[in-house]
Amino acid sequence: MSPTIPTDLLITVGAGALMVFGLVGVIAPVLPGLGLQWIAGLAYGLLIGWGPWGPWLFLLMSVFTVIGFVADVGMSAAGAKVRGASLWS
């Protein structure tokens, strides 16, 4: 009988890999960033379980994700305005 890898370990490693990939995506604009990290956190919590602090930490992660998205859009709009783009572009 061959040894098997526990499903929890595979899910944890997969979620961790998505988190790292999302962190690279925060720096490299071609790759998905914050959204991928949020999805990885949600998937991990739903598949493995939240634990006692899990929902609160996920809520904190969600707040930081929203702040990051707003900052990203705001900085893009400010940069475009400085370069002379119209309000509708």
N, C-alpha and C positions, 0 to 999 in steps of 0.2 A: 504494500500500500504506500503510495507516495504522499509526502507531506503537503498539506494544503495551506494556503495563505488565508488568514481570517478576512472576512469581508470588511470588517471595521477598519482593518489596517489598509486595505486597498482604497477605501473611501477617504480615509484620513490623508493618505499620501496623494491621492488625486486632488482633493480640495487644497492641500498645501501647494501642489504644483500649479493649480489655477491661481492661487493667491500670488505666487511668485511671478507667474506670467502676467498677471494684472498689474503687479508692481512695476514690471518692465514697461508695461503699456502706459503707465502714468508718465513715464519719461519719454518714451517713443510714441509720438502721436499717431502712428499708423496702426498700432495695436490697441485693442480695447483695454481699458484700465480699471477705473473705479467700478463700473458696472459688472465687470467680470469678477472682481473681488467680492462684491456684494452678493452676486449669484452663488459663488463658491461658499460663502458663509451661510447663506440660506440653505443651500443643498446639504451642507455638512450638518447643520442643526436639525433639519428634517429627517435626514437619513440615520444619523448616529444618535441624536437626542440632544436636548438643550442643556440639561443639568440645571442646578439651582440658579446660577447666574446667567445662563445662556440667553434668555429672552431680553434681559437688561443690556447685556453686552451687544446683542444684535441690534437693539434699539439705538444704542450709542453708535454702532457702526453705520446704521442707516442715517443717523443725523449727520455724521461726518461725510457720508457719501453725498447727501443732498447739498451740504456746504461746498463740497468739492465740485459738484456739477454746476452750482450757481457761480462759483468763482471762475470756473473754466469758461462758461458762457459770457460772464461779465468781462473777463480779461480779453477774450476774443473780440467782443463788441467794442471795448475801449481801444484796443489796438487798431481795429478797422476804422474807428472814428478819427483817430490821430492821423491815419494815413489818407483820410479824405473820403471814405466810403459813405454812401448815403444811409439814411436811417433804415431803409427797407431792404438793404442787402445783407 
